[in-house]
Amino acid sequence: FAEEAKHLENLGKQTTQIPTLFAYFTEDQRQYLIQEFIDGLTLEQWLKQNKPLSEDEIWYVLERLLVVLKVVHSNNIIHRDITAVCEQIYHKNKLVNGF
C-alpha cells in the first residue's frame, strides 16, 4: 500500500491531470488515501447527460487520456482500471485521471 501511494504521490506531481495525493495512512487495519477533490462528472456520467461525442470530441478525450497514460507508463506503472467510471471530465472538458 505504501509503495503504491508513493507512486501515486509522485505521479500527481508530474501532471495536473492526476489529482494531488495529500496523505496516506493505515488506521484500524484500513488503508486511506487523501487526494485532491475534483468537482465534476465521470466520463460515464457526462456521456449519459450529453449528446454522443463527435469524432473530434472523441480524439480530444483520447489525447488527454493518453497524456496521463504516458506519464504513468514512463514511471513503469500499469494503470489497471481504465473505464468511463474512473475517468473524470471537469471544467471545460479537461480530463482528469481518477486513479
C-alpha positions, -999 to 999 in steps of 0.1 A, spaced: 0 0 0 27 25 10 47 18 -22 16 24 -44 7 55 -25 43 69 -31 39 62 -68 6 80 -68 21 109 -49 49 111 -75 25 109 -105 4 137 -91 35 160 -91 42 152 -127 9 163 -143 -21 184 -134 -43 156 -149 -37 134 -119 -52 146 -86 -26 155 -59 -22 130 -31 -21 149 2 -17 120 26 -19 82 31 -22 61 62 -35 29 78 -58 30 107 -77 1 123 -64 -22 96 -79 1 69 -59 20 43 -67 56 33 -56 79 5 -64 116 9 -65 131 -26 -74 165 -41 -111 168 -47 -120 174 -83 -156 186 -87 -171 173 -119 -186 143 -137 -171 110 -146 -168 104 -183 -197 79 -180 -219 105 -163 -210 131 -188 -219 108 -217 -253 100 -202 -262 137 -198 -250 149 -232 -253 140 -269 -229 114 -283 -194 127 -289 -183 138 -323 -152 123 -338 -132 155 -328 -145 152 -292 -135 116 -290 -100 125 -302 -99 153 -276 -107 129 -248 -84 102 -260 -55 126 -264 -58 137 -228 -61 102 -215 -30 92 -235 -10 120 -219 -18 106 -185 -10 71 -196 23 82 -210 32 97 -176 21 66 -158 39 42 -181 71 63 -181 72 55 -144 70 18 -151 34 17 -137 5 -1 -154 -29 16 -149 -52 -14 -142 -86 3 -142 -93 24 -172 -131 28 -175 -156 56 -182 -164 55 -145 -128 61 -135 -120 89 -159 -134 123 -150 -142 154 -170 -144 188 -153 -142 225 -161 -143 229 -199 -139 192 -206 -105 189 -190 -98 152 -184 -85 141 -150 -74 106 -143 -93 90 -114 -67 66 -102 
